[in-house]
Amino acid sequence: MLPKDWLGLHAEYAVAPEEVTTLSQLHFGDMIEAKAGAYFFDAGELGMGTVLMDLRKVSGPPPYSQSISQWPAFNRSGLLLQYEDGSGKSLKLFNDRTLYFLDTRTAVHSTVTGHSLSESEIQALLRSLAGSGFDGLPDANDDSLLGVGRIMLACARFQVVRLAGHETELQPAITKLNALISRLESRLVLRIRYDRKRPLGIKPWPVPDIPLALLPQLREEADAHFRRTKQILETSTVYRTLLSSLLDELPRSATPRDILESVRFFTEEGKLYSVGIGTNKCTAGPSSCKPSTFYMLHVLALSEADSATPVRGVPSWPRDSSLELAPIPNEGAALEDNEYQAHRAFYDRILARGPLGWVIQDGWLFEQVRVYKTE
């Protein structure tokens, strides 16, 4: 596999002519030290490449200038084996027997680190690959394998084998590798957290004779009348003048930074609604909008989230949930299995799609609620 530069492009290195003899004495896996220089060549236009000079094999532990402990996906002992199951799960085995597991199927990727295999387990795994005739299987080392099931092995040489078409030969090794993944996955637990919470300041709707539940329908009827006649339907309730107290209370930020700068929350007959005020349509030329009337209100009934409701756009937490969000500390809390199983479809959507921008529970607004797996 050719090394890649920081842009993810393949980087091919040339070797100075005087280093050819040294290069011929190196073996796969040797660590080298070299100086890098630039050279120009004719590639239809002037091209520039990198040439390695003063090449030498490093013996003994090399001096490292930076710790990589904060990047568990990397290991200076070198990668011995990498397994991609094709569904988004990846397992790395390093030469010092350390394991690294990554699950990319969730929005917040799950990782397991700090565990290792015994020498006998590694030998059993390598024997299963040898027994499958791994060396004789076609090498498929190219970028077309990204996201495709494969096994990479770096022992005497570097080889990548695609799983598709070789499932029968590789089954003993695949079984062992999947068992390792299951072992590491069992260490993961579900957790839930949010960024911050704020009180909503919910109030009763102050105009009972103009129900919030009917306002969207009244707006639609007014719009339809205007489209037909190019006249405002003056007799419609939606064109009644807004109460001055309500007009003063509703936010009208031109560039709201969050939901509480664009709406207020009201209750009506046991249901919760968000109410905002819009001015754009009233200033965009002839329209069915009439300033300072109930027409300007944007009303949204906040439905309860359930297994049949898409997560995005649903700001209320499931009504029958036993989980109270407010007491959850900043570092998050474990998501109990009985709660997860009771609303599995709901939580799985958050796992797969990422955090909810905001949700409502018991009069509080919770921002960036996320569910994730961690050790």
Secondary structure, DSSP 4 states (H G I P E B T S, - for coil): ---B-TTS-B--EEE-GGGHHHHHT--TT--EEEEEEEEEEESSSEEEEEEEEEEEE--SPPPPSS--TT-TT--TT-EEEEEE-SSSEEEEEETTSEEEEEE-SSSS-EEEEEEE--HHHHHHHHHHHHHTTGGGSPP--SGGGTTS-EEEEESSSEEEEESTT-HHHHHHHHHHHHHHHHHHHTT-EEEEE-SEEEE---EE-S-TTS-GGGHHHHHHHHHHHHHHHSS--TTSGGGSBPPHHHHHHS---SS-SSGGGTEEEEEETTEEEEEEE--TGGGSSS-S--TTBGGGEEEEE-PBP-TTS-STT--BPPTT----STT--TT-EE--HHHHHHTHHHHHHHHHH--EEEEEETTEEEEEEEEEEE-
